[in-house]
Structure formats: structure tokens, C-alpha cells
Amino acid sequence: MKLRVLGCSGGELARHRATCFLVDGALAIDAGALTAVLSLEELLEVDDIVLTHSHFDHVKDVPLLADLLVGLRAKPVVVHASTACARTLQQSIFNDELWPDFTRLPDTRNPVITIKAFDPRRRFSIGRYRLKPVPVAHPVESVGFLLSDGEDAIAISGDTGPTTAFWKAVNAAENVRALLVETSFPTRMQGLADASGHLTPRTLAGELEKLERNGIPIYLYHLKPAFAVELRRELASMKLLHVRVLAMGDEFQF
């Protein structure tokens, strides 16, 4: 698998893009930076988008992508979303009020996108990829993922505060080559992080103690842009093993 980091911030500013990972050029995990980073030709190669949850910074480029691609694809882009997230997309975004319903445009037989709901506790497949969603701790229905191509796997936490099931799934999985974990606020803002379902360096350290496997590279993402410098300083002072902060444009081959 080739993983390309299109965006890895917990918000958007100049030189910061919201969460979006591209796998093998065709499968996107979250949609915070698709249209801001990819060319039209590259966007036409994206066949599937998998969403961790419904918050705007993770879904915002789905409607923008649909508008760009109308009339240009022979088959729809499939947006895979948990049951609650799929309902939010349909009712709150593609409702012909906030945005045209591109699940019915240009016509119902050949829409630009389709929204396919998945059970947040059941495995599903997309082509050669197998995905295991794991519910995590966030104010809306949110999942992390174990994503495998049959040989190698990566784990993505999604937006979460302290949780348990995700770490059990990682510990039980085989061939996990990388672990992507959110860390959003500095520890001095622990109250806000707890209330909003996010990690700080302090709670990250506690979460990593739940990891029973040694040596897996751990990549941090979702740093809030306003606090990114402070977060990097705090994380550096902790000297966490095998941990580094992702950067927009990073690429990995697993």
C-alpha cells in the first residue's frame, strides 16, 4: 500500500489542511483535503471515500468533489460512511438546501456519488481492501479503522478521546505496519480536549501504554493549527519512542 498524506491537521489555515489520507491513489480516508490538493485528473482516479465520522473538517470535500466531477465519471464515487454519518450526509448536506443532492444528479440512474452505509462494528471490503471499523470516543458516532490489503495493515484512530476497543483491535491484528493517532490540543487544554473527544500529549501517553506491540511506527495527526507549535514542543519534550508528527505531503510505502 502507498499512503499519501493530503492533510493531517485538525483544522485549516495556510500550510495546514484538514484530515485526508490517500491510499494507492484511489481510496481516500476522510475528505478534508481532496479538492485542495489533488488535480482534476487525480480526483478522477478516486473511486472510494471512507469517512471516520460526520464532522465538517472530515467530510467537507465530499460535496465539493461531487460538484467538480459531475458529468465526468462513468460510475459514481462511493462514499462509505457509518450509519449515523451516512444519515447526516444525506439529511444535512445533500439535501438540496445546503448543497444539491448529487446522489440524484445528473439523474438517479447515474449519480455523481452514492452514499453506502456500513455498520460501525462490522468488517467490510472495498475491492482488495478489508476494513475493520472500531467505535471510538467522540461526541458523534466515530470510528477508527484497521485497513488491510491482505498482506499489510495500517491502523487509524479517527477523532477520539481515551478509548479501549481501538487498542484491543490493534493488539489483535496481524501485520500492522503503521499506527496513525490523533492528538489535537496541548495538555494545558485538557478540559476542552476531554469535552470534545480529543487527545492531548498527556492522554496520548496513557493511550500508548495500551499498545502491547513494540516497534510499530506511530504517526500523530489532527494537531490544531493554532496550537501546532506548542504541541510539537510538548511532544518533543516527552521523548515518546517510535512517535513522530505527520506532515502534509508525507508518503509511505507499506
VOVOGU-807376 format. One line per field, with one value per residue (C-alpha): residue number from 1; x, y, z. Coordinates in steps of 0.05 Angstrom, whole numbers. Example, Ala and Ser with C-alpha at 12.3 -4.5 7.8 and 13.67 -1.06 7.14 Angstrom:
BEGIN
num = (1 / 2)
X = (246 / 273)
Y = (-90 / -21)
Z = (156 / 143)
end
This chain:
BEGIN
num = (1 / 2 / 3 / 4 / 5 / 6 / 7 / 8 / 9 / 10 / 11 / 12 / 13 / 14 / 15 / 16 / 17 / 18 / 19 / 20 / 21 / 22 / 23 / 24 / 25 / 26 / 27 / 28 / 29 / 30 / 31 / 32 / 33 / 34 / 35 / 36 / 37 / 38 / 39 / 40 / 41 / 42 / 43 / 44 / 45 / 46 / 47 / 48 / 49 / 50 / 51 / 52 / 53 / 54 / 55 / 56 / 57 / 58 / 59 / 60 / 61 / 62 / 63 / 64 / 65 / 66 / 67 / 68 / 69 / 70 / 71 / 72 / 73 / 74 / 75 / 76 / 77 / 78 / 79 / 80 / 81 / 82 / 83 / 84 / 85 / 86 / 87 / 88 / 89 / 90 / 91 / 92 / 93 / 94 / 95 / 96 / 97 / 98 / 99 / 100 / 101 / 102 / 103 / 104 / 105 / 106 / 107 / 108 / 109 / 110 / 111 / 112 / 113 / 114 / 115 / 116 / 117 / 118 / 119 / 120 / 121 / 122 / 123 / 124 / 125 / 126 / 127 / 128 / 129 / 130 / 131 / 132 / 133 / 134 / 135 / 136 / 137 / 138 / 139 / 140 / 141 / 142 / 143 / 144 / 145 / 146 / 147 / 148 / 149 / 150 / 151 / 152 / 153 / 154 / 155 / 156 / 157 / 158 / 159 / 160 / 161 / 162 / 163 / 164 / 165 / 166 / 167 / 168 / 169 / 170 / 171 / 172 / 173 / 174 / 175 / 176 / 177 / 178 / 179 / 180 / 181 / 182 / 183 / 184 / 185 / 186 / 187 / 188 / 189 / 190 / 191 / 192 / 193 / 194 / 195 / 196 / 197 / 198 / 199 / 200 / 201 / 202 / 203 / 204 / 205 / 206 / 207 / 208 / 209 / 210 / 211 / 212 / 213 / 214 / 215 / 216 / 217 / 218 / 219 / 220 / 221 / 222 / 223 / 224 / 225 / 226 / 227 / 228 / 229 / 230 / 231 / 232 / 233 / 234 / 235 / 236 / 237 / 238 / 239 / 240 / 241 / 242 / 243 / 244 / 245 / 246 / 247 / 248 / 249 / 250 / 251 / 252 / 253 / 254)
X = (0 / 22 / -4 / -3 / -18 / -61 / -79 / -64 / -86 / -145 / -167 / -148 / -101 / -47 / 0 / -49 / -100 / -154 / -150 / -146 / -104 / -100 / -86 / -58 / -86 / -157 / -183 / -189 / -195 / -233 / -243 / -213 / -163 / -183 / -201 / -150 / -91 / -107 / -111 / -175 / -140 / -121 / -191 / -219 / -178 / -211 / -265 / -280 / -280 / -285 / -305 / -288 / -346 / -391 / -354 / -344 / -268 / -271 / -327 / -323 / -292 / -345 / -395 / -341 / -315 / -385 / -394 / -327 / -339 / -410 / -412 / -340 / -346 / -377 / -392 / -405 / -354 / -376 / -376 / -372 / -399 / -424 / -499 / -504 / -453 / -490 / -554 / -521 / -492 / -559 / -602 / -555 / -510 / -541 / -610 / -619 / -615 / -543 / -519 / -551 / -567 / -512 / -535 / -591 / -553 / -547 / -600 / -618 / -590 / -522 / -508 / -441 / -436 / -470 / -471 / -461 / -473 / -432 / -444 / -392 / -379 / -374 / -319 / -329 / -290 / -274 / -242 / -179 / -181 / -211 / -232 / -249 / -284 / -278 / -323 / -282 / -297 / -323 / -387 / -416 / -413 / -339 / -295 / -223 / -201 / -156 / -143 / -111 / -95 / -88 / -15 / -2 / -46 / -47 / -89 / -121 / -152 / -201 / -221 / -223 / -210 / -185 / -215 / -206 / -234 / -187 / -125 / -153 / -164 / -94 / -63 / -102 / -86 / -31 / 20 / 5 / 58 / 38 / -7 / -38 / -64 / -99 / -71 / -108 / -95 / -37 / -44 / -59 / -125 / -143 / -213 / -231 / -199 / -239 / -304 / -294 / -268 / -195 / -127 / -72 / 1 / -16 / -75 / -36 / 18 / -35 / -65 / 2 / 11 / -48 / -7 / 22 / 65 / 134 / 166 / 105 / 117 / 67 / 47 / 9 / -42 / -101 / -58 / -100 / -63 / -68 / -31 / 14 / 80 / 63 / 42 / 106 / 147 / 108 / 112 / 187 / 199 / 164 / 212 / 160 / 191 / 174 / 129 / 132 / 84 / 58 / 68 / 26 / 57 / 87 / 86 / 96 / 101 / 78)
Y = (0 / 70 / 122 / 195 / 249 / 302 / 334 / 318 / 379 / 389 / 450 / 491 / 550 / 569 / 509 / 467 / 420 / 380 / 305 / 265 / 204 / 175 / 100 / 77 / 138 / 111 / 104 / 164 / 160 / 223 / 282 / 344 / 359 / 324 / 383 / 430 / 384 / 338 / 357 / 343 / 284 / 256 / 267 / 226 / 167 / 168 / 114 / 107 / 153 / 124 / 171 / 165 / 210 / 267 / 329 / 382 / 380 / 306 / 309 / 379 / 359 / 306 / 359 / 399 / 337 / 318 / 387 / 383 / 313 / 320 / 295 / 269 / 199 / 136 / 109 / 145 / 156 / 112 / 147 / 96 / 123 / 94 / 91 / 157 / 192 / 170 / 197 / 264 / 269 / 257 / 299 / 357 / 365 / 333 / 360 / 409 / 466 / 468 / 432 / 398 / 325 / 296 / 226 / 241 / 284 / 287 / 233 / 176 / 123 / 155 / 199 / 232 / 198 / 144 / 140 / 69 / 59 / 10 / -19 / 13 / -55 / -99 / -111 / -93 / -95 / -45 / -82 / -115 / -76 / -102 / -52 / -64 / -4 / 5 / 54 / 106 / 162 / 225 / 266 / 237 / 166 / 160 / 102 / 84 / 34 / -24 / -23 / -83 / -101 / -175 / -170 / -108 / -65 / 5 / 30 / 99 / 123 / 173 / 231 / 203 / 215 / 158 / 93 / 18 / -22 / 10 / -13 / -83 / -86 / -62 / -111 / -169 / -151 / -180 / -144 / -73 / -31 / 37 / 69 / 138 / 171 / 237 / 288 / 354 / 401 / 416 / 386 / 454 / 449 / 381 / 402 / 423 / 360 / 316 / 353 / 350 / 278 / 290 / 272 / 315 / 293 / 271 / 227 / 203 / 176 / 139 / 110 / 86 / 46 / 4 / -16 / -85 / -89 / -58 / -21 / -1 / 69 / 117 / 179 / 235 / 277 / 325 / 377 / 441 / 492 / 548 / 503 / 463 / 495 / 487 / 415 / 398 / 427 / 389 / 324 / 332 / 341 / 275 / 235 / 183 / 122 / 110 / 172 / 229 / 282 / 274 / 329 / 346 / 313 / 254 / 189 / 118 / 51 / -9)
Z = (0 / -15 / 35 / 16 / 68 / 35 / 101 / 173 / 214 / 260 / 220 / 160 / 153 / 103 / 100 / 141 / 110 / 146 / 152 / 88 / 71 / 1 / -8 / -74 / -109 / -109 / -37 / 9 / 84 / 104 / 58 / 88 / 33 / -32 / -75 / -44 / -60 / -119 / -192 / -230 / -264 / -196 / -168 / -225 / -201 / -132 / -133 / -58 / 3 / 73 / 129 / 202 / 224 / 203 / 229 / 177 / 173 / 154 / 103 / 73 / 6 / -9 / -34 / -68 / -103 / -127 / -158 / -194 / -223 / -248 / -320 / -318 / -290 / -318 / -248 / -182 / -127 / -69 / -2 / 54 / 120 / 185 / 194 / 231 / 187 / 124 / 151 / 167 / 97 / 65 / 111 / 127 / 65 / 3 / 19 / -39 / 11 / 37 / -27 / -87 / -78 / -121 / -102 / -153 / -202 / -261 / -254 / -207 / -254 / -259 / -199 / -184 / -116 / -77 / -2 / 25 / 99 / 140 / 209 / 255 / 287 / 226 / 176 / 103 / 38 / -16 / -75 / -48 / 17 / 81 / 134 / 206 / 237 / 312 / 350 / 388 / 438 / 404 / 411 / 346 / 320 / 302 / 284 / 276 / 223 / 212 / 137 / 104 / 32 / 51 / 65 / 106 / 150 / 178 / 237 / 240 / 305 / 278 / 324 / 394 / 467 / 511 / 487 / 494 / 435 / 385 / 422 / 431 / 356 / 342 / 391 / 360 / 287 / 245 / 201 / 227 / 194 / 220 / 270 / 258 / 322 / 332 / 381 / 380 / 439 / 486 / 556 / 587 / 549 / 576 / 597 / 526 / 497 / 543 / 529 / 454 / 449 / 432 / 458 / 487 / 496 / 567 / 547 / 485 / 531 / 570 / 507 / 481 / 545 / 520 / 459 / 471 / 408 / 405 / 347 / 306 / 278 / 307 / 268 / 301 / 263 / 275 / 312 / 317 / 274 / 326 / 376 / 329 / 350 / 424 / 413 / 376 / 433 / 485 / 447 / 435 / 510 / 524 / 480 / 462 / 427 / 353 / 352 / 303 / 277 / 206 / 155 / 95 / 34 / 71 / 32 / 57 / 23 / 63)
end
